Amino acid sequence: MKKFNYEKYYPTLALWVMIILGVFLFYSLSMFLNAVLGASIMFILSRPLMVWLTEKKKWNNVVATLLSMTLSFLMFVVLIGGIFYLVYGRVSQLLNDTTEMYAIFDKIHLYVNEKLGFEILSDDAVAGMKGLLADMASGVLDQSFTVATDLAMMYFILYFMLASRKRMEATLQFYLPYREEKLRLFTCELKAQTYSNAIVTPLLAIIQGLTASVGYWLLGVNEPIFWGLMTGVFSFVPIIGCMTIWVPLAMFTLANGQTWNGVGILIYSLLVTTNIDNVFRLILQKKFANSHPLITLMGFLMGIKFFGVSGIIIGPVLMSFFLIMVKNFRKEFMSAAGSLEDAPDELQKKCQKENEMGKLVE
């Protein structure tokens, strides 16, 4: 009987054991995936402050960690969460009594059909859209408890990430399959994409929502702050964005016989609300990464499906993380021409300068 060659098959066996164990661990901890990803994003955003407090100001590590967590909570959770809470309250009323919501939908539907002279949607299609709208809204509202639980777990994980920052970074550097030069590029791009998706996008939504609220108030829209906030919230949706709100709102105003107000909403939204997003996006993304709209769209859809409301931020960030890892893996192992000198875009040129400065500091 031929003896089993253990040494020959050991690497394959070890690899399969790691894969099986990794899949099992991922499945077992999948309920905490939202919290882990959220904590990772908050760690990247909070890291510069931690470095400044602990290394330049020589603060105690625990005190610096608690301050960083408090500031991140106030800036991101309280501010953005407060805006969503205001929207949540009004949407809850609409869902508890769907008569108002359906009346608005029917009025827009009849007005558009009358002006076009033919029916663009059948009654069955309208009924289906109403049901889909109610189901989507109910699904978002039902996640309020889940979001609160995830936030508590996220900050629990974030504390240990920040408190043991150096040890965690050294461990990641050891396990990531990149040379030091490529690792610097990887971390620089990771930081830029995180800032772009987790700071720029929500900031643009707030600016757009405030701008829309002013316009709606001047044009006599009922509840201008609510509809402005809804405009800001829907600006997270790639491509169509805030048009999801201001187009139906203008149609409803026209259907009510307020012709000049309805036309005013269309003109203001096209010339001001939409261009506010374009102008500020151009200014802000000179400093941060500029994600392709298709990547943002795919990340948004994936995030909503798997992570719920928090997926609005987590989805695009996770998609960007994946593409960065694929690009760096290709440069590290599959292409001899993948050096920093060949990097074509502004982000990589910026990362190259940061790498050179990092070497000088060392």
Protein Blocks (a to p, Z undefined) as FASTA:
>chain_A
ZZddfklmmmmmmmmmmmmmmmmmmmmmmmmmmmmmmmmmmmmmmmmmmmmmmmmnopaf
klmmmmmmmmmmmmmmmmmmmmmmmmmmmmmmmmmmmmlmmmmmmmmmmmmmmmnopafb
dfklmmmmmmmmmmmmmmmmmmmmmmmmmmmmmmmmmmmmmmmmmmmmmmmmmmpccdfk
lmmmmmmmmmmmmmmmmmmmmmmmmmmmmmmmmmmmmnopahkllmmmmmmmmmmpghjl
mmlmmmmmmmmmmmnopamlmmmmmmmmmmmmmmmmmmmmmmmmmmmccddfklmmmmmm
mmmmmnommlmmmmmmmmmmmmmmmmmmmmmmmocklcfklpmbfklmmmmmmmmmmmmm
ZZ
